[in-house]
Amino acid sequence: MLYRFIRVFTVTLVSIINGRTYYLNKNRLPKDTNYILAATHRTWWDPVWFAMAAYPKKFIFMAKKELFKNKFMNWLITSLGAFPVDRKNAGADVIRIPVSELKKGDRSLIMFPSGSRHSQKLKSGSILIAKLSGKPIVPAVYQGPVKFSHLFLRKRVTMNFGEPIHVDVKGKLTDEIVEEYNQKIEEAYKKLDAEIDPNWRYVDPKAKK
């Protein structure tokens, strides 16, 4: 009930602030199984926006442990499916929690393979979780404002979903195999971006000049 209420509230608020949001190729999202929504990380509000886009599917997602220090924020994001991650000393829960939920629960996982808005290099976490859970990876991209203040300019926001990528659950995850899967994800991102606007480019607002 809380999840549904917050979604309705958030969608309404976003519509008032920014105008209409466009979702492309939602038919590519698996309907009969959990999955890993492996998305580009271009804003700090990515998890909420992708969760809105893929509704009625519910999700869990990783959030830095510092966000859980505030009692209200802890309650809110935990209710929405967040679980804490220590970025400097990531433990086994980073893999165990999502794999368990994907296999036995009713929620999918929103994950950002780059791990940060300030890096475009993909890591191996989403591939390992896909292998251990036996669930597909669905690439997704966001095009729109990357600064909070720009949301009020009512610029178009579009999210696009790709075809599921299946990781071999029996094969060994060597560095070479991980790199092959990462290349597939990166190629999917480029294709999805081009389907929306081939001239759009992500510019990190906090990039060092």
Order of alpha helices (4+ residues) and beta strands (2+ residues): alpha-beta-beta-alpha-beta-alpha-beta-alpha-beta-alpha-beta-beta-alpha
